[in-house]
Amino acid sequence: MFDDRRDAGELLAAELDRRDVEADLVLGIPRGALPVARPVADALDADLDVVVASKIGAPGNPELAIGAAASDGAVWRNEGLIDRIGVPQDHIERERDREIEAARTKLERYRGTSELPEIEGKRVVVVDDGVATGATARACLRQVRENDPASLTLAVPVSSPDSAADLRAEAGEVIALQTPATFRAVGQFYRQFGQVSDEEAMAYLEQ
């Protein structure tokens, strides 16, 4: 159990240091990743910024991710899940457009622009507070990869085992402190896992 996101970030930073991971840029996925990403960026002596994607929810169950839309318009779809639960195409198209716009709006709020930070040729570490389905992490990793980083690592305190394995196709390295077989939700591994406001998250970028 992690005490809170800050504690998870400090433990994650220590593991990255132990593995001799080097980074020029750490990208947190707002909002919950920023308290985790701040100690990681500090430990790696790297700049901290954001990369944004928005989950596409299933009909009647918005928490069930059937895909994710990135701020650059890229979309990842969980085709197996979509087929299994029979998601209508019009729902996918409607939610895709809405979530692309939501991701762009969030990126503009955090960065003051709809453009990602400079990524080309940099060693990049993407950080989240945990990975369940991996939908948003996958969409974020893909848009980073499209910008030609020198290296790309995903680092998280906890992940479902299946998602951690699947995400290795998207990043050069996936580092998760815990991949428990008992995984049900990210929050079960934190003693404190309250929501992080945009204002609180953005404050970590200014430290």
N, C-alpha and C positions, 0 to 999 in steps of 0.2 A: 504494500500500500504506500502511495505517495501522500505526504501531508497535504500538499496543494500543488498548483501548477509551477510555482516558483521552485519548490523542492524538487519536482520532477525535472525541471530545466537544469538545476545544478547537478543532479545525478547524471543526466544525459550529457552535460558538458564534460563531466569527469570521464565518462566512457569514451567520448570522442577524442579527448586528450590522450587517454590511454592507448587508443588505436592510432594515434598520430594523424588524425584527420586534419587537413589544412583547408582553410576557406578564405575567400576574399569577400564573400557575400552570404549572409544568412537571410533566408526568406521565411517569414512566419505566415501562416494561413489565418487571417482574421476570423473571429476575434480571439478565440481561446488559445491559439498558439503563441500569441505575443508574450505572455508571462513566462512561457517555456523557452521561447527563442532568445529573450534578452540575455539570460546568463550564458547561453550557448554562444551568442555573438561576442559577448565580453571575453569568454574564455579563449575563443579562437582569434581574438583581435580582428574581428571582421565587421563590416558594415551590416546593419540590420534594416531590412525593408520588408515589403509584403508581396505576396502573389495571391491572387483571388480566384476562386471558383465557387459556384453555387449549386447545391444539390437539386436534382430534378426528382421530385417525389412521386410515388405511385398514387393512382386514383384512390381517394378515400383514406390514404395512409401516407401523408406527406413526409413522415420520418423515414419511410422505407425508400432508399435511394435506388432508382432505376437508371440513374446516370448523373452526369454533372456537366455544367456549362462553365467555360472559362471566360475571363474578361476579354480575351482576344477573339471570342466567337467560336472557339473550338468546342466540340461536344464529344463526350464519351458516353456510350450507351451500354448498359448491361443487357445484352441481347438475350442471354439465357433466361434472366429473370423476367424480362419483358414478355418473352414468349410463354414462359411458365404461368404467369398470372394474367396473360391476355390483355396487355395495355393497348388501348386504341391509339392509332397513329395520330389522330387529331389532338389527343391529350399530350402526346410527346411533343408535337410541334408547338402547341400553345405554351406548355411549360418551358420548353427550350428557349423560346423567344423571351419569355418573362425572366428566366434565370440568367440569360446572357446580359440583359439590361440591368438586373440586380447586381451582377458581378462587376459590371462596368461602373455602376454608380458607387459601389463600395470602394473600388480601386481609386476613383476620383476623390472620394471623401478622404481616404487615407494618404494619397500621394499628391492631390491637387492636379492630377492629370490622368488621362486614361491610358498612358503609356507605362509599361513596366520599367523598372530600373535597368541600367546597362548590364547585360548578362554575358554578351559574347566574350569568349576567352577567359572567363572568370571561373574560379572554383566555387561552386554553389552548394550550399546545404539548405534543403527545405525542411522546415520543422512544423510539426503539428502536435497537439496535446494528446493524440492517440488516433488510432485507425480502427474503424469498425468495418464498414463495407469497402472503404478505400476509394469511393467515388470521387470525392473532392480532391484527395491527394493525387489520384491518377490524372485528373484534369489539370491540376497545377503542375505536376511534373512534366506533362506533355507540352504545356506552353513554355515552360522554362527550356526544355530540350530543343524546341523549335528555334530558340535564340542562341544556339551554339555555345553552351558553356564549355569550359575546359574539362570540368568534371561535375557530376551531379550526384548528390547523396541525399537520401531521405532519412531523417533521424526523428524518432518518436519514443516517448517513454513506454508505450504499450500498444500492442496491435493484436488483432485476431491472427492466428497462425496462417489461415488461408490467404488473408489479404496481404500479409507480409511477404508470403511466397509469390503471390501474383504480381506485386509491385516491383519485384526485382527485374521484371521485364521493362520497367519504365525508368529506372535509375541505375546508375553504375553500382551503387551500394545501398542497401537498406539496413539501417541499424535500429533495432528495437530492444529496449532494455528487458521487456517482458513480452512473450508471446504465449500466454497461458492457454491450455486446452479448455479451461473453464470459462473462457472469454464470452461475455454476453453483451457488455456495453463498456465504453471507455470509463464512464463515471464510477463503475464499481471498484476501480483501482485507486481512487482518490478519496481521502477522508473529507476534503473540502473540494467541491466541484461546482461552485456557483457560476452563474452566467457572468461573462465579462462584457462590460459595456464598450461601445465604440470609443468613448472618451478615455476610459481606462486603458484600452488596448493601444490607442494612439499615443498615450503618454509614454509607453515603453519605447516608442520610436524616437522620442526626444531625449532619452536619458543618455 
